[in-house]
Amino acid sequence: MSALKDNAALQLSAMCSVIGFGTLALCYNNIQVFKAGVKLRPGLVAKIVDRTTTMSDVYNAFFEFASLMKSKVEMHDTNNATMKTLSRLNEIQEICRKFGLLNNRKFYIIKSEQGYNYPLESFPIFRAKARISNFNKF
């Protein structure tokens, strides 16, 4: 992405990458994946679209979502896959520290914000079907 010269192309590419990585971070070690749909909140997606304009912003977003995913890794589980995941997340954060300006971070997920709930939405299947059937009545 850093090789892209056109700012619009960078924004589109970065936005898709950050949303994808953010969704991965939300789905990691989340039982709701098997019970309901898990997705980024629309407000968080809006923040990503608004705040991801430069490569530094991309590094900041990846650092933030890597931190979220790292907090979900079960440290007491010492199997090879868990250690590999933790190693990869540390590598991502180190690259972000090396190339990004993390002292100017624009936080995407802040637990102390007013009205903070959790950065995902879960829709039980029956509620989603009810919404679709109600929508088709009009």
C-alpha positions as CSV (number, residue, x, y, z in Angstrom):
1,M,0.0,0.0,0.0
2,S,2.9,2.4,0.7
3,A,3.8,2.2,-3.0
4,L,0.5,3.7,-4.1
5,K,0.9,7.2,-5.4
6,D,-2.8,8.2,-5.7
7,N,-4.3,9.2,-2.4
8,A,-7.8,8.0,-3.4
9,A,-6.4,4.5,-4.2
10,L,-4.5,4.4,-0.9
11,Q,-7.6,5.4,1.0
12,L,-9.8,2.7,-0.7
13,S,-7.2,0.0,-0.3
14,A,-6.4,1.0,3.3
15,M,-10.0,1.2,4.3
16,C,-10.8,-2.3,3.0
17,S,-7.6,-3.8,4.7
18,V,-8.3,-2.1,8.0
19,I,-12.0,-3.1,8.0
20,G,-11.0,-6.7,7.2
21,F,-8.3,-6.8,9.9
22,G,-10.7,-5.2,12.4
23,T,-13.4,-7.8,11.6
24,L,-10.8,-10.6,12.1
25,A,-9.8,-9.0,15.4
26,L,-13.5,-9.1,16.5
27,C,-14.1,-12.6,15.4
28,Y,-10.9,-14.0,17.1
29,N,-11.8,-16.1,20.1
30,N,-15.4,-14.9,20.1
31,I,-18.1,-17.4,20.7
32,Q,-20.7,-15.0,19.2
33,V,-19.3,-16.1,15.7
34,F,-21.2,-19.4,16.2
35,K,-24.3,-17.9,17.7
36,A,-25.0,-14.8,15.7
37,G,-23.5,-12.5,13.0
38,V,-20.5,-10.6,14.1
39,K,-19.5,-7.3,12.4
40,L,-18.0,-4.0,13.0
41,R,-20.4,-1.4,14.4
42,P,-21.4,1.2,11.7
43,G,-19.9,4.0,13.9
44,L,-16.6,2.2,14.0
45,V,-16.6,1.7,10.2
46,A,-17.4,5.4,9.9
47,K,-14.4,6.2,12.1
48,I,-12.2,4.0,9.9
49,V,-13.4,5.7,6.7
50,D,-12.9,9.1,8.2
51,R,-9.5,8.5,9.9
52,T,-7.7,6.3,7.4
53,T,-6.2,8.8,5.0
54,T,-2.4,8.2,5.2
55,M,-0.1,5.3,5.7
56,S,0.5,6.4,9.3
57,D,-3.2,6.1,9.9
58,V,-3.1,2.6,8.5
59,Y,-0.3,1.6,10.9
60,N,-2.2,3.2,13.8
61,A,-5.4,1.2,12.9
62,F,-3.5,-2.1,12.5
63,F,-1.7,-1.5,15.8
64,E,-5.1,-0.8,17.5
65,F,-6.8,-3.9,16.1
66,A,-3.7,-6.1,16.8
67,S,-3.8,-4.9,20.4
68,L,-7.5,-5.9,20.6
69,M,-6.7,-9.3,19.1
70,K,-3.7,-9.8,21.4
71,S,-5.9,-9.1,24.4
72,K,-8.1,-12.0,23.4
73,V,-5.3,-14.5,23.2
74,E,-5.4,-16.9,26.1
75,M,-2.0,-16.7,27.6
76,H,-2.4,-19.9,29.7
77,D,-2.8,-21.9,26.5
78,T,0.7,-22.7,25.4
79,N,0.0,-24.8,22.3
80,N,1.9,-24.1,19.1
81,A,-1.0,-22.3,17.3
82,T,-1.5,-19.8,20.2
83,M,2.2,-19.0,20.4
84,K,2.3,-18.5,16.7
85,T,-0.6,-16.2,16.8
86,L,0.9,-14.2,19.6
87,S,4.2,-14.0,17.7
88,R,2.5,-12.7,14.6
89,L,0.6,-10.1,16.5
90,N,3.9,-9.0,18.1
91,E,5.4,-8.7,14.7
92,I,2.5,-6.6,13.4
93,Q,2.8,-4.3,16.4
94,E,6.6,-4.0,15.9
95,I,6.2,-3.1,12.2
96,C,3.5,-0.5,13.2
97,R,5.9,1.0,15.8
98,K,8.7,1.1,13.3
99,F,6.9,2.7,10.4
100,G,3.9,4.5,12.0
101,L,3.7,7.6,14.1
102,L,2.0,5.9,17.1
103,N,2.4,9.0,19.3
104,N,-0.2,10.7,17.1
105,R,-2.6,7.8,17.3
106,K,-6.3,8.3,16.6
107,F,-8.0,5.7,18.7
108,Y,-10.6,3.5,17.0
109,I,-11.6,1.5,20.1
110,I,-11.5,3.3,23.4
111,K,-13.1,1.7,26.4
112,S,-13.4,4.9,28.3
113,E,-15.5,6.7,25.7
114,Q,-19.0,7.7,26.7
115,G,-21.5,4.9,25.7
116,Y,-18.8,2.4,24.9
117,N,-20.4,-1.0,24.6
118,Y,-18.3,-3.3,22.5
119,P,-17.0,-2.8,18.9
120,L,-19.2,-5.4,17.3
121,E,-22.8,-6.1,16.6
122,S,-24.5,-9.4,17.1
123,F,-27.7,-10.2,15.3
124,P,-29.6,-13.3,16.3
125,I,-30.8,-15.1,13.2
126,F,-34.5,-14.7,14.2
127,R,-34.2,-11.0,14.6
128,A,-32.5,-10.6,11.2
129,K,-35.2,-12.7,9.6
130,A,-37.9,-10.6,11.3
131,R,-36.3,-7.4,10.0
132,I,-36.2,-8.8,6.4
133,S,-39.8,-10.0,6.5
134,N,-41.0,-6.6,7.9
135,F,-39.0,-4.8,5.2
136,N,-40.6,-6.8,2.5
137,K,-44.1,-5.8,3.6
138,F,-43.6,-2.2,2.4
